[in-house]
Amino acid sequence: MSTIWKTAPEVEAMNAMGRNTLGETLGIRFVGAGDDYLVAEMPVDHRTVQPVRVLHGGASVALAETLGSVAGILALDDPETFMVVGVDINATHLRSVREGDTVRGTVRPVRIGRTVQSWQIDITDGRNRLVCTSRLTCQVVKRR
């Protein structure tokens, strides 16, 4: 079976990328990968809720961008010379999630081009109900 990844999506390495980042602060951790997708989870807790104790939409967007950015890096032909930067993200919040649950995001490519990547991220709750759908567009740029 063919894979889209130029760098193997190893869970431990993907989690290491998140050290000392917003993702680590929010408790985002990668839990799996396949030939064309990555999966990460995030707790719905004091770090990720609104004052009414439901998942904050911004936390969902942070999960989506984390997934898309890591996917973008792993899909690069030459990550030593190039990197990806998010240039557009949107999110549609479909259902609330109460504190105490965990959400799971799955990222898949829409298009992986030489200069632009587009990623689809779906976020589900602990009962596998869709709570947010997001699209991230990344620009491939040369490292300085």
DRENTORKOL-3810 file (N, C-alpha, C; in nm, 4 decimals):
REM DRENTORKOL-3810
@n.u->0.0834; n.v->-0.1186; n.w->0.0000; ca.u->0.0000; ca.v->0.0000; ca.w->0.0000; c.u->0.0877; c.v->0.1248; c.w->0.0000
@n.u->0.0505; n.v->0.2254; n.w->-0.0741; ca.u->0.1273; ca.v->0.3487; ca.w->-0.0861; c.u->0.0941; c.v->0.4449; c.w->0.0280
@n.u->0.1895; n.v->0.5266; n.w->0.0626; ca.u->0.1709; ca.v->0.6245; ca.w->0.1690; c.u->0.2026; c.v->0.7647; c.w->0.1166
@n.u->0.1413; n.v->0.8641; n.w->0.1774; ca.u->0.1689; ca.v->1.0033; ca.w->0.1392; c.u->0.2875; c.v->1.0607; c.w->0.2146
@n.u->0.3328; n.v->0.9916; n.w->0.3167; ca.u->0.4344; ca.v->1.0471; ca.w->0.4059; c.u->0.5751; c.v->1.0314; c.w->0.3493
@n.u->0.6505; n.v->1.1401; n.w->0.3533; ca.u->0.7921; ca.v->1.1375; ca.w->0.3139; c.u->0.8790; c.v->1.1078; c.w->0.4364
@n.u->0.8284; n.v->1.1431; n.w->0.5549; ca.u->0.8902; ca.v->1.1077; ca.w->0.6824; c.u->0.7904; c.v->1.0188; c.w->0.7549
@n.u->0.8362; n.v->0.9067; n.w->0.8067; ca.u->0.7466; ca.v->0.8119; ca.w->0.8729; c.u->0.6752; c.v->0.8777; c.w->0.9911
@n.u->0.5436; n.v->0.8607; n.w->1.0022; ca.u->0.4667; ca.v->0.9209; ca.w->1.1119; c.u->0.4716; c.v->0.8348; c.w->1.2387
@n.u->0.5815; n.v->0.8455; n.w->1.3106; ca.u->0.5980; ca.v->0.7698; ca.w->1.4341; c.u->0.5393; c.v->0.8497; c.w->1.5496
@n.u->0.4522; n.v->0.7882; n.w->1.6276; ca.u->0.3798; ca.v->0.8572; ca.w->1.7344; c.u->0.4748; c.v->0.9289; c.w->1.8298
@n.u->0.5783; n.v->0.8606; n.w->1.8736; ca.u->0.6732; ca.v->0.9208; ca.w->1.9673; c.u->0.7398; c.v->1.0457; c.w->1.9077
@n.u->0.7793; n.v->1.0394; n.w->1.7823; ca.u->0.8440; ca.v->1.1539; ca.w->1.7161; c.u->0.7457; c.v->1.2687; c.w->1.6965
@n.u->0.6200; n.v->1.2366; n.w->1.6612; ca.u->0.5212; ca.v->1.3430; ca.w->1.6438; c.u->0.4938; c.v->1.4129; c.w->1.7771
@n.u->0.4862; n.v->1.3370; n.w->1.8847; ca.u->0.4661; ca.v->1.3982; ca.w->2.0156; c.u->0.5865; c.v->1.4802; c.w->2.0580
@n.u->0.7065; n.v->1.4377; n.w->2.0197; ca.u->0.8273; ca.v->1.5138; ca.w->2.0511; c.u->0.8262; c.v->1.6502; c.w->1.9811
@n.u->0.7676; n.v->1.6565; n.w->1.8602; ca.u->0.7570; ca.v->1.7855; ca.w->1.7892; c.u->0.6773; c.v->1.8868; c.w->1.8700
@n.u->0.5860; n.v->1.8384; n.w->1.9526; ca.u->0.4970; ca.v->1.9266; ca.w->2.0270; c.u->0.5506; c.v->1.9745; c.w->2.1605
@n.u->0.6692; n.v->1.9307; n.w->2.1978; ca.u->0.7232; ca.v->1.9737; ca.w->2.3271; c.u->0.7448; c.v->2.1248; c.w->2.3280
@n.u->0.7070; n.v->2.1867; n.w->2.4395; ca.u->0.7209; ca.v->2.3315; ca.w->2.4600; c.u->0.6435; c.v->2.4125; c.w->2.3574
@n.u->0.5245; n.v->2.3639; n.w->2.3196; ca.u->0.4378; ca.v->2.4353; ca.w->2.2255; c.u->0.2983; c.v->2.4487; c.w->2.2863
@n.u->0.2130; n.v->2.5199; n.w->2.2159; ca.u->0.0731; ca.v->2.5311; ca.w->2.2567; c.u->0.0089; c.v->2.3933; c.w->2.2660
@n.u->0.0433; n.v->2.3056; n.w->2.1732; ca.u->-0.0126; ca.v->2.1713; ca.w->2.1747; c.u->0.0143; c.v->2.0992; c.w->2.3055
@n.u->0.1356; n.v->2.1097; n.w->2.3554; ca.u->0.1685; ca.v->2.0469; ca.w->2.4830; c.u->0.0892; c.v->2.1114; c.w->2.5960
@n.u->0.0778; n.v->2.2429; n.w->2.5937; ca.u->0.0018; ca.v->2.3143; ca.w->2.6962; c.u->-0.1431; c.v->2.2681; c.w->2.7008
@n.u->-0.2008; n.v->2.2396; n.w->2.5841; ca.u->-0.3401; ca.v->2.1974; ca.w->2.5762; c.u->-0.3579; c.v->2.0473; c.w->2.5968
@n.u->-0.2489; n.v->1.9732; n.w->2.6080; ca.u->-0.2569; ca.v->1.8294; ca.w->2.6301; c.u->-0.2774; c.v->1.7488; c.w->2.5031
@n.u->-0.2461; n.v->1.8073; n.w->2.3876; ca.u->-0.2618; ca.v->1.7364; ca.w->2.2599; c.u->-0.1534; c.v->1.6303; c.w->2.2490
@n.u->-0.1955; n.v->1.5092; n.w->2.2128; ca.u->-0.0981; ca.v->1.4021; ca.w->2.1918; c.u->-0.1409; c.v->1.3155; c.w->2.0741
@n.u->-0.0427; n.v->1.2825; n.w->1.9928; ca.u->-0.0679; ca.v->1.1957; ca.w->1.8776; c.u->-0.0828; c.v->1.0527; c.w->1.9273
@n.u->-0.1786; n.v->0.9818; n.w->1.8671; ca.u->-0.2069; ca.v->0.8446; ca.w->1.9114; c.u->-0.2047; c.v->0.7432; c.w->1.7976
@n.u->-0.1949; n.v->0.7891; n.w->1.6724; ca.u->-0.1938; ca.v->0.6929; ca.w->1.5632; c.u->-0.1733; c.v->0.7577; c.w->1.4282
@n.u->-0.1518; n.v->0.6721; n.w->1.3286; ca.u->-0.1287; ca.v->0.7176; ca.w->1.1921; c.u->-0.1586; c.v->0.6036; c.w->1.0964
@n.u->-0.1913; n.v->0.6401; n.w->0.9743; ca.u->-0.2113; ca.v->0.5441; ca.w->0.8673; c.u->-0.1437; c.v->0.5947; c.w->0.7418
@n.u->-0.1700; n.v->0.5306; n.w->0.6301; ca.u->-0.1062; ca.v->0.5678; ca.w->0.5041; c.u->-0.1400; c.v->0.7092; c.w->0.4589
@n.u->-0.2562; n.v->0.7622; n.w->0.4988; ca.u->-0.2943; ca.v->0.8972; ca.w->0.4555; c.u->-0.3641; c.v->0.9766; c.w->0.5653
@n.u->-0.3387; n.v->0.9427; n.w->0.6903; ca.u->-0.4018; ca.v->1.0183; ca.w->0.7991; c.u->-0.3167; c.v->1.0125; c.w->0.9259
@n.u->-0.3394; n.v->1.1099; n.w->1.0155; ca.u->-0.2817; ca.v->1.1134; ca.w->1.1492; c.u->-0.3965; c.v->1.1328; c.w->1.2470
@n.u->-0.3790; n.v->1.0858; n.w->1.3698; ca.u->-0.4814; ca.v->1.0991; ca.w->1.4733; c.u->-0.4165; c.v->1.1527; c.w->1.6002
@n.u->-0.4821; n.v->1.2521; n.w->1.6613; ca.u->-0.4375; ca.v->1.3061; ca.w->1.7895; c.u->-0.5580; c.v->1.3266; c.w->1.8792
@n.u->-0.5333; n.v->1.3252; n.w->2.0094; ca.u->-0.6386; ca.v->1.3467; ca.w->2.1075; c.u->-0.6070; c.v->1.4676; c.w->2.1931
@n.u->-0.7141; n.v->1.5241; n.w->2.2509; ca.u->-0.7000; ca.v->1.6380; ca.w->2.3406; c.u->-0.8065; c.v->1.6256; c.w->2.4497
@n.u->-0.7670; n.v->1.6423; n.w->2.5761; ca.u->-0.8658; ca.v->1.6351; ca.w->2.6829; c.u->-0.9539; c.v->1.7601; c.w->2.6846
@n.u->-1.0773; n.v->1.7401; n.w->2.7231; ca.u->-1.1657; ca.v->1.8537; ca.w->2.7474; c.u->-1.1588; c.v->1.8765; c.w->2.8982
@n.u->-1.0704; n.v->1.9675; n.w->2.9379; ca.u->-1.0460; ca.v->1.9931; ca.w->3.0798; c.u->-1.0250; c.v->2.1428; c.w->3.1024
@n.u->-0.9729; n.v->2.1787; n.w->3.2191; ca.u->-0.9572; ca.v->2.3196; ca.w->3.2555; c.u->-0.8752; c.v->2.3997; c.w->3.1538
@n.u->-0.7921; n.v->2.3332; n.w->3.0747; ca.u->-0.7084; ca.v->2.4026; ca.w->2.9765; c.u->-0.7816; c.v->2.4320; c.w->2.8465
@n.u->-0.8908; n.v->2.3587; n.w->2.8200; ca.u->-0.9519; ca.v->2.3625; ca.w->2.6870; c.u->-1.1004; c.v->2.3974; c.w->2.6879
@n.u->-1.1542; n.v->2.4403; n.w->2.8028; ca.u->-1.2969; ca.v->2.4715; ca.w->2.8089; c.u->-1.3229; c.v->2.6209; c.w->2.8185
@n.u->-1.4464; n.v->2.6569; n.w->2.7825; ca.u->-1.4989; ca.v->2.7916; ca.w->2.8037; c.u->-1.5452; c.v->2.8023; c.w->2.9495
@n.u->-1.5813; n.v->2.9224; n.w->2.9950; ca.u->-1.6314; ca.v->2.9363; ca.w->3.1323; c.u->-1.7543; c.v->2.8494; c.w->3.1637
@n.u->-1.8347; n.v->2.8119; n.w->3.0619; ca.u->-1.9508; ca.v->2.7258; ca.w->3.0864; c.u->-1.9150; c.v->2.5775; c.w->3.0844
@n.u->-1.7833; n.v->2.5471; n.w->3.0821; ca.u->-1.7302; ca.v->2.4116; ca.w->3.0966; c.u->-1.7558; c.v->2.3212; c.w->2.9768
@n.u->-1.7649; n.v->2.3783; n.w->2.8586; ca.u->-1.7690; ca.v->2.2998; ca.w->2.7355; c.u->-1.6460; c.v->2.3364; c.w->2.6528
@n.u->-1.6117; n.v->2.2487; n.w->2.5603; ca.u->-1.4939; ca.v->2.2669; ca.w->2.4763; c.u->-1.4935; c.v->2.4039; c.w->2.4094
@n.u->-1.3850; n.v->2.4747; n.w->2.4220; ca.u->-1.3653; ca.v->2.6056; ca.w->2.3602; c.u->-1.3377; c.v->2.5859; c.w->2.2112
@n.u->-1.4058; n.v->2.6618; n.w->2.1273; ca.u->-1.3841; ca.v->2.6504; ca.w->1.9830; c.u->-1.2404; c.v->2.6769; c.w->1.9433
@n.u->-1.1739; n.v->2.7670; n.w->2.0138; ca.u->-1.0335; ca.v->2.7948; ca.w->1.9842; c.u->-0.9437; c.v->2.6758; c.w->2.0118
@n.u->-0.9792; n.v->2.5962; n.w->2.1118; ca.u->-0.9016; ca.v->2.4750; ca.w->2.1407; c.u->-0.9184; c.v->2.3745; c.w->2.0264
@n.u->-1.0405; n.v->2.3655; n.w->1.9725; ca.u->-1.0623; ca.v->2.2773; ca.w->1.8560; c.u->-0.9773; c.v->2.3228; c.w->1.7389
@n.u->-0.9698; n.v->2.4532; n.w->1.7170; ca.u->-0.8895; ca.v->2.5063; ca.w->1.6071; c.u->-0.7411; c.v->2.4795; c.w->1.6315
@n.u->-0.6975; n.v->2.4907; n.w->1.7566; ca.u->-0.5570; ca.v->2.4601; ca.w->1.7883; c.u->-0.5263; c.v->2.3127; c.w->1.7617
@n.u->-0.6189; n.v->2.2240; n.w->1.7962; ca.u->-0.6012; ca.v->2.0815; ca.w->1.7659; c.u->-0.5937; c.v->2.0606; c.w->1.6150
@n.u->-0.6840; n.v->2.1250; n.w->1.5415; ca.u->-0.6854; ca.v->2.1113; ca.w->1.3954; c.u->-0.5550; c.v->2.1614; c.w->1.3338
@n.u->-0.5090; n.v->2.2780; n.w->1.3769; ca.u->-0.3867; ca.v->2.3320; ca.w->1.3181; c.u->-0.2652; c.v->2.2491; c.w->1.3564
@n.u->-0.2630; n.v->2.1956; n.w->1.4765; ca.u->-0.1534; ca.v->2.1075; ca.w->1.5171; c.u->-0.1487; c.v->1.9843; c.w->1.4274
@n.u->-0.2631; n.v->1.9218; n.w->1.4066; ca.u->-0.2694; ca.v->1.8037; ca.w->1.3200; c.u->-0.2253; c.v->1.8372; c.w->1.1776
@n.u->-0.2792; n.v->1.9445; n.w->1.1220; ca.u->-0.2465; ca.v->1.9812; ca.w->0.9848; c.u->-0.1011; c.v->2.0210; c.w->0.9668
@n.u->-0.0471; n.v->2.0915; n.w->1.0650; ca.u->0.0926; ca.v->2.1347; ca.w->1.0548; c.u->0.1886; c.v->2.0162; c.w->1.0606
@n.u->0.1636; n.v->1.9237; n.w->1.1523; ca.u->0.2506; ca.v->1.8060; ca.w->1.1613; c.u->0.2365; c.v->1.7215; c.w->1.0342
@n.u->0.1137; n.v->1.7060; n.w->0.9864; ca.u->0.0939; ca.v->1.6324; ca.w->0.8608; c.u->0.1712; c.v->1.6999; c.w->0.7476
@n.u->0.1644; n.v->1.8316; n.w->0.7422; ca.u->0.2356; ca.v->1.9050; ca.w->0.6379; c.u->0.3854; c.v->1.8831; c.w->0.6422
@n.u->0.4413; n.v->1.8816; n.w->0.7620; ca.u->0.5850; ca.v->1.8575; ca.w->0.7775; c.u->0.6212; c.v->1.7173; c.w->0.7287
@n.u->0.5404; n.v->1.6193; n.w->0.7690; ca.u->0.5709; ca.v->1.4803; ca.w->0.7327; c.u->0.5533; c.v->1.4524; c.w->0.5837
@n.u->0.4779; n.v->1.5388; n.w->0.5145; ca.u->0.4552; ca.v->1.5209; ca.w->0.3709; c.u->0.5583; c.v->1.5940; c.w->0.2847
@n.u->0.6486; n.v->1.6700; n.w->0.3470; ca.u->0.7498; ca.v->1.7441; ca.w->0.2715; c.u->0.8578; c.v->1.6518; c.w->0.2167
@n.u->0.9008; n.v->1.6800; n.w->0.0931; ca.u->1.0120; ca.v->1.6053; ca.w->0.0348; c.u->1.1431; c.v->1.6338; c.w->0.1074
@n.u->1.1632; n.v->1.7604; n.w->0.1493; ca.u->1.2896; ca.v->1.8022; ca.w->0.2096; c.u->1.2630; c.v->1.8922; c.w->0.3300
@n.u->1.2288; n.v->1.8341; n.w->0.4462; ca.u->1.1973; ca.v->1.9153; ca.w->0.5639; c.u->1.3173; c.v->1.9877; c.w->0.6243
@n.u->1.4373; n.v->1.9551; n.w->0.5804; ca.u->1.5546; ca.v->2.0293; ca.w->0.6266; c.u->1.5646; c.v->2.1649; c.w->0.5562
@n.u->1.5127; n.v->2.1728; n.w->0.4332; ca.u->1.5194; ca.v->2.2955; ca.w->0.3545; c.u->1.3881; c.v->2.3733; c.w->0.3584
@n.u->1.2762; n.v->2.3021; n.w->0.3681; ca.u->1.1446; ca.v->2.3656; ca.w->0.3631; c.u->1.0655; c.v->2.3393; c.w->0.4906
@n.u->0.9658; n.v->2.4224; n.w->0.5137; ca.u->0.8733; ca.v->2.4052; ca.w->0.6251; c.u->0.7352; c.v->2.4482; c.w->0.5774
@n.u->0.6342; n.v->2.4204; n.w->0.6575; ca.u->0.4992; ca.v->2.4647; ca.w->0.6239; c.u->0.4539; c.v->2.5665; c.w->0.7273
@n.u->0.3767; n.v->2.6641; n.w->0.6809; ca.u->0.3145; ca.v->2.7623; ca.w->0.7691; c.u->0.1670; c.v->2.7713; c.w->0.7328
@n.u->0.0842; n.v->2.7747; n.w->0.8340; ca.u->-0.0587; ca.v->2.7878; ca.w->0.8106; c.u->-0.0910; c.v->2.9271; c.w->0.7595
@n.u->-0.1667; n.v->2.9350; n.w->0.6509; ca.u->-0.2061; ca.v->3.0655; ca.w->0.5961; c.u->-0.3566; c.v->3.0873; c.w->0.6024
@n.u->-0.4339; n.v->2.9804; n.w->0.6241; ca.u->-0.5781; ca.v->2.9951; ca.w->0.6367; c.u->-0.6326; c.v->2.8741; c.w->0.7106
@n.u->-0.7227; n.v->2.9014; n.w->0.8038; ca.u->-0.7906; ca.v->2.7913; ca.w->0.8723; c.u->-0.9347; c.v->2.8324; c.w->0.8966
@n.u->-1.0247; n.v->2.7373; n.w->0.8801; ca.u->-1.1639; ca.v->2.7613; ca.w->0.9165; c.u->-1.2122; c.v->2.6415; c.w->0.9959
@n.u->-1.3169; n.v->2.6640; n.w->1.0711; ca.u->-1.3723; ca.v->2.5564; ca.w->1.1530; c.u->-1.5219; c.v->2.5765; c.w->1.1666
@n.u->-1.5945; n.v->2.4685; n.w->1.1554; ca.u->-1.7378; ca.v->2.4692; ca.w->1.1799; c.u->-1.7619; c.v->2.3813; c.w->1.3021
@n.u->-1.8146; n.v->2.4435; n.w->1.4069; ca.u->-1.8409; ca.v->2.3737; ca.w->1.5327; c.u->-1.9829; c.v->2.3197; c.w->1.5277
@n.u->-1.9979; n.v->2.1901; n.w->1.5377; ca.u->-2.1255; ca.v->2.1226; ca.w->1.5147; c.u->-2.1940; c.v->2.0731; c.w->1.6410
@n.u->-2.1193; n.v->2.0553; n.w->1.7471; ca.u->-2.1751; ca.v->1.9974; ca.w->1.8699; c.u->-2.0847; c.v->2.0379; c.w->1.9858
@n.u->-2.1425; n.v->2.0615; n.w->2.1014; ca.u->-2.0609; ca.v->2.0927; ca.w->2.2183; c.u->-2.0121; c.v->1.9635; c.w->2.2832
@n.u->-1.9038; n.v->1.9775; n.w->2.3579; ca.u->-1.8457; ca.v->1.8643; ca.w->2.4302; c.u->-1.8210; c.v->1.9103; c.w->2.5732
@n.u->-1.8725; n.v->1.8356; n.w->2.6675; ca.u->-1.8605; ca.v->1.8713; ca.w->2.8090; c.u->-1.7232; c.v->1.8358; c.w->2.8658
@n.u->-1.6852; n.v->1.9122; n.w->2.9643; ca.u->-1.5622; ca.v->1.8866; ca.w->3.0381; c.u->-1.5625; c.v->1.7423; c.w->3.0885
@n.u->-1.4467; n.v->1.6777; n.w->3.0812; ca.u->-1.4335; ca.v->1.5398; ca.w->3.1244; c.u->-1.4226; c.v->1.4421; c.w->3.0084
@n.u->-1.4601; n.v->1.4867; n.w->2.8903; ca.u->-1.4518; ca.v->1.4028; ca.w->2.7707; c.u->-1.3130; c.v->1.4206; c.w->2.7081
@n.u->-1.2862; n.v->1.3481; n.w->2.6044; ca.u->-1.1658; ca.v->1.3633; ca.w->2.5223; c.u->-1.2120; c.v->1.3743; c.w->2.3786
@n.u->-1.1504; n.v->1.4663; n.w->2.3029; ca.u->-1.1809; ca.v->1.4751; ca.w->2.1608; c.u->-1.0658; c.v->1.4162; c.w->2.0818
@n.u->-1.0997; n.v->1.3673; n.w->1.9625; ca.u->-1.0024; ca.v->1.3013; ca.w->1.8750; c.u->-1.0103; c.v->1.3665; c.w->1.7389
@n.u->-0.8965; n.v->1.4113; n.w->1.6878; ca.u->-0.8899; ca.v->1.4708; ca.w->1.5554; c.u->-0.8202; c.v->1.3792; c.w->1.4573
@n.u->-0.8727; n.v->1.3761; n.w->1.3363; ca.u->-0.8116; ca.v->1.2991; ca.w->1.2282; c.u->-0.7881; c.v->1.3926; c.w->1.1110
@n.u->-0.6660; n.v->1.3956; n.w->1.0608; ca.u->-0.6305; ca.v->1.4818; ca.w->0.9479; c.u->-0.6039; c.v->1.3952; c.w->0.8258
@n.u->-0.6570; n.v->1.4428; n.w->0.7125; ca.u->-0.6337; ca.v->1.3774; ca.w->0.5824; c.u->-0.6061; c.v->1.4866; c.w->0.4788
@n.u->-0.5299; n.v->1.4538; n.w->0.3766; ca.u->-0.4997; ca.v->1.5558; ca.w->0.2757; c.u->-0.6185; c.v->1.5814; c.w->0.1831
@n.u->-0.6328; n.v->1.7067; n.w->0.1458; ca.u->-0.7203; ca.v->1.7444; ca.w->0.0351; c.u->-0.6325; c.v->1.7554; c.w->-0.0887
@n.u->-0.5184; n.v->1.8238; n.w->-0.0719; ca.u->-0.4199; ca.v->1.8361; ca.w->-0.1800; c.u->-0.2833; c.v->1.8615; c.w->-0.1193
@n.u->-0.1833; n.v->1.7911; n.w->-0.1697; ca.u->-0.0450; ca.v->1.8132; ca.w->-0.1279; c.u->0.0320; c.v->1.8558; c.w->-0.2513
@n.u->0.0523; n.v->1.9867; n.w->-0.2624; ca.u->0.1258; ca.v->2.0404; ca.w->-0.3761; c.u->0.2673; c.v->2.0806; c.w->-0.3369
@n.u->0.3424; n.v->2.1288; n.w->-0.4353; ca.u->0.4805; ca.v->2.1712; ca.w->-0.4087; c.u->0.4859; c.v->2.2964; c.w->-0.3234
@n.u->0.3864; n.v->2.3868; n.w->-0.3404; ca.u->0.3895; ca.v->2.5135; ca.w->-0.2678; c.u->0.2696; c.v->2.5341; c.w->-0.1754
@n.u->0.1624; n.v->2.4604; n.w->-0.1970; ca.u->0.0417; ca.v->2.4740; ca.w->-0.1139; c.u->-0.0093; c.v->2.3350; c.w->-0.0764
@n.u->-0.0457; n.v->2.3222; n.w->0.0491; ca.u->-0.1082; ca.v->2.1995; ca.w->0.0980; c.u->-0.2440; c.v->2.2368; c.w->0.1570
@n.u->-0.3417; n.v->2.1482; n.w->0.1403; ca.u->-0.4726; ca.v->2.1673; ca.w->0.2024; c.u->-0.5068; c.v->2.0406; c.w->0.2790
@n.u->-0.5514; n.v->2.0580; n.w->0.4044; ca.u->-0.5772; ca.v->1.9459; ca.w->0.4942; c.u->-0.7178; c.v->1.9559; c.w->0.5522
@n.u->-0.7847; n.v->1.8431; n.w->0.5613; ca.u->-0.9173; ca.v->1.8323; ca.w->0.6223; c.u->-0.9013; c.v->1.7670; c.w->0.7593
@n.u->-0.9568; n.v->1.8315; n.w->0.8615; ca.u->-0.9471; ca.v->1.7782; ca.w->0.9969; c.u->-1.0882; c.v->1.7617; c.w->1.0529
@n.u->-1.1210; n.v->1.6409; n.w->1.0951; ca.u->-1.2496; ca.v->1.6134; ca.w->1.1597; c.u->-1.2225; c.v->1.5779; c.w->1.3055
@n.u->-1.3000; n.v->1.6401; n.w->1.3936; ca.u->-1.2845; ca.v->1.6194; ca.w->1.5371; c.u->-1.4119; c.v->1.5553; c.w->1.5909
@n.u->-1.3942; n.v->1.4471; n.w->1.6647; ca.u->-1.5072; ca.v->1.3743; ca.w->1.7216; c.u->-1.4960; c.v->1.3688; c.w->1.8742
@n.u->-1.6090; n.v->1.3434; n.w->1.9386; ca.u->-1.6105; ca.v->1.3296; ca.w->2.0846; c.u->-1.5883; c.v->1.1841; c.w->2.1238
@n.u->-1.5975; n.v->1.1566; n.w->2.2528; ca.u->-1.5738; ca.v->1.0217; ca.w->2.3036; c.u->-1.6737; c.v->0.9190; c.w->2.2554
@n.u->-1.7877; n.v->0.9649; n.w->2.2011; ca.u->-1.8876; ca.v->0.8729; ca.w->2.1449; c.u->-1.8798; c.v->0.8690; c.w->1.9925
@n.u->-1.7697; n.v->0.9211; n.w->1.9380; ca.u->-1.7432; ca.v->0.9223; ca.w->1.7938; c.u->-1.8428; c.v->1.0070; c.w->1.7146
@n.u->-1.8968; n.v->1.1116; n.w->1.7783; ca.u->-1.9862; ca.v->1.2049; ca.w->1.7097; c.u->-1.9035; c.v->1.3230; c.w->1.6603
@n.u->-1.9285; n.v->1.3654; n.w->1.5378; ca.u->-1.8554; ca.v->1.4778; ca.w->1.4797; c.u->-1.8899; c.v->1.6061; c.w->1.5557
@n.u->-1.7860; n.v->1.6731; n.w->1.6077; ca.u->-1.8089; ca.v->1.7971; ca.w->1.6817; c.u->-1.7531; c.v->1.9195; c.w->1.6100
@n.u->-1.6561; n.v->1.8989; n.w->1.5227; ca.u->-1.5968; ca.v->2.0112; ca.w->1.4500; c.u->-1.5338; c.v->1.9582; c.w->1.3223
@n.u->-1.5481; n.v->2.0345; n.w->1.2166; ca.u->-1.4781; ca.v->2.0038; ca.w->1.0926; c.u->-1.3995; c.v->2.1284; c.w->1.0533
@n.u->-1.2768; n.v->2.1090; n.w->1.0098; ca.u->-1.1872; ca.v->2.2215; ca.w->0.9840; c.u->-1.1077; c.v->2.1966; c.w->0.8561
@n.u->-1.0666; n.v->2.3056; n.w->0.7940; ca.u->-0.9804; ca.v->2.2981; ca.w->0.6759; c.u->-0.8624; c.v->2.3912; c.w->0.6993
@n.u->-0.7414; n.v->2.3387; n.w->0.6821; ca.u->-0.6192; ca.v->2.4158; ca.w->0.6988; c.u->-0.5456; c.v->2.4219; c.w->0.5660
@n.u->-0.5072; n.v->2.5419; n.w->0.5263; ca.u->-0.4229; ca.v->2.5615; ca.w->0.4087; c.u->-0.2844; c.v->2.6032; c.w->0.4574
@n.u->-0.1828; n.v->2.5329; n.w->0.4093; ca.u->-0.0443; ca.v->2.5611; ca.w->0.4464; c.u->0.0344; c.v->2.6033; c.w->0.3226
@n.u->0.1228; n.v->2.6966; n.w->0.3423; ca.u->0.2178; ca.v->2.7384; ca.w->0.2390; c.u->0.3501; c.v->2.6679; c.w->0.2673
@n.u->0.4116; n.v->2.6123; n.w->0.1642; ca.u->0.5435; ca.v->2.5533; ca.w->0.1773; c.u->0.6445; c.v->2.6640; c.w->0.1509
@n.u->0.7299; n.v->2.6910; n.w->0.2499; ca.u->0.8288; ca.v->2.7992; ca.w->0.2375; c.u->0.9670; c.v->2.7469; c.w->0.2717
@n.u->1.0680; n.v->2.8175; n.w->0.2197; ca.u->1.2062; ca.v->2.7820; ca.w->0.2469; c.u->1.2431; c.v->2.8262; c.w->0.3886
@n.u->1.3131; n.v->2.7395; n.w->0.4601; ca.u->1.3619; ca.v->2.7757; ca.w->0.5936; c.u->1.4667; c.v->2.8847; c.w->0.5812
@n.u->1.4759; n.v->2.9672; n.w->0.6803; ca.u->1.5762; ca.v->3.0756; ca.w->0.6785; c.u->1.7026; c.v->3.0315; c.w->0.7435
END
